[in-house]
């Protein structure tokens, strides 16, 4: 038992060293994708409780081929806490370094990392990497461990806190061109009912673009508000779409 624990610790130490001590000069990996519009790397946490894909929050980390990095986090200083989405651009060297780190962590091969014991409602993290012209998906269930999971977690932490010298411009707030209003019809409204002020709502989702996408920020959508659009009443879930997302969540982009 002691020997197995020591072997595992040594493996983690060696693999971590590859990321932390200049593996970029020692470990060959294919060149990073050059298509500026391509989604190269994404981390998306999926809650454990059953929810439709349309109601999932935006991915926490998305990296594109032009070095654009969009990250979402919760600002706990706000009351109530609110999501903040940051828009950053990596230098070419930083972009290539993160791409190499992702491949060294094993993300170029689709895998599933399961825990030794099931974690009730623990959720999972789905990591996507563009490799060989195709997106490869790694699923990490809550409670999973091991050297590769350690490297993947460390990579995510570094993407959430990119130093200023790795950026080509100051960090900005992400301004989406498309926003999804996911609708659920309410048969018997209970509480406040307000008229929907933008384009008529559709089921199960309305894609807001142009002026409607700009105006949605001005629309106060407190929880449990029921909106009337035409003859029907709806509850809505507002979800900003990322650059690679062309349609409502849960649907394949063209």
Secondary structure as the mmCIF struct_conf table of DSSP 4:
data_model
#
loop_
_struct_conf.conf_type_id
_struct_conf.id
_struct_conf.beg_label_comp_id
_struct_conf.beg_label_asym_id
_struct_conf.beg_label_seq_id
_struct_conf.end_label_comp_id
_struct_conf.end_label_asym_id
_struct_conf.end_label_seq_id
HELX_RH_AL_P HELX_RH_AL_P1 UNK A 2 UNK A 20
TURN_TY1_P TURN_TY1_P1 UNK A 21 UNK A 22
HELX_RH_3T_P HELX_RH_3T_P1 UNK A 23 UNK A 25
TURN_TY1_P TURN_TY1_P2 UNK A 26 UNK A 26
HELX_LH_PP_P HELX_LH_PP_P1 UNK A 30 UNK A 33
TURN_TY1_P TURN_TY1_P3 UNK A 36 UNK A 37
STRN STRN1 UNK A 39 UNK A 46
BEND BEND1 UNK A 48 UNK A 49
HELX_RH_3T_P HELX_RH_3T_P2 UNK A 53 UNK A 55
BEND BEND2 UNK A 56 UNK A 56
HELX_LH_PP_P HELX_LH_PP_P2 UNK A 57 UNK A 59
BEND BEND3 UNK A 60 UNK A 60
STRN STRN2 UNK A 61 UNK A 64
TURN_TY1_P TURN_TY1_P4 UNK A 65 UNK A 66
BEND BEND4 UNK A 67 UNK A 67
STRN STRN3 UNK A 68 UNK A 75
TURN_TY1_P TURN_TY1_P5 UNK A 76 UNK A 77
BEND BEND5 UNK A 78 UNK A 80
STRN STRN4 UNK A 82 UNK A 89
STRN STRN5 UNK A 90 UNK A 90
HELX_RH_AL_P HELX_RH_AL_P2 UNK A 92 UNK A 104
TURN_TY1_P TURN_TY1_P6 UNK A 105 UNK A 108
BEND BEND6 UNK A 109 UNK A 109
STRN STRN6 UNK A 111 UNK A 113
BEND BEND7 UNK A 116 UNK A 117
TURN_TY1_P TURN_TY1_P7 UNK A 120 UNK A 121
STRN STRN7 UNK A 124 UNK A 131
TURN_TY1_P TURN_TY1_P8 UNK A 132 UNK A 133
STRN STRN8 UNK A 134 UNK A 141
TURN_TY1_P TURN_TY1_P9 UNK A 142 UNK A 143
BEND BEND8 UNK A 146 UNK A 146
HELX_RH_AL_P HELX_RH_AL_P3 UNK A 147 UNK A 160
TURN_TY1_P TURN_TY1_P10 UNK A 161 UNK A 161
HELX_RH_3T_P HELX_RH_3T_P3 UNK A 164 UNK A 166
STRN STRN9 UNK A 167 UNK A 167
BEND BEND9 UNK A 168 UNK A 169
STRN STRN10 UNK A 172 UNK A 173
BEND BEND10 UNK A 177 UNK A 177
STRN STRN11 UNK A 178 UNK A 185
BEND BEND11 UNK A 187 UNK A 188
BEND BEND12 UNK A 191 UNK A 191
STRN STRN12 UNK A 193 UNK A 195
BEND BEND13 UNK A 198 UNK A 199
HELX_LH_PP_P HELX_LH_PP_P3 UNK A 200 UNK A 201
BEND BEND14 UNK A 203 UNK A 204
STRN STRN13 UNK A 205 UNK A 209
HELX_RH_AL_P HELX_RH_AL_P4 UNK A 210 UNK A 215
HELX_RH_3T_P HELX_RH_3T_P4 UNK A 216 UNK A 218
BEND BEND15 UNK A 219 UNK A 219
TURN_TY1_P TURN_TY1_P11 UNK A 223 UNK A 224
STRN STRN14 UNK A 226 UNK A 229
TURN_TY1_P TURN_TY1_P12 UNK A 230 UNK A 231
STRN STRN15 UNK A 232 UNK A 240
HELX_LH_PP_P HELX_LH_PP_P4 UNK A 241 UNK A 242
TURN_TY1_P TURN_TY1_P13 UNK A 243 UNK A 244
BEND BEND16 UNK A 247 UNK A 248
TURN_TY1_P TURN_TY1_P14 UNK A 249 UNK A 250
BEND BEND17 UNK A 251 UNK A 251
#
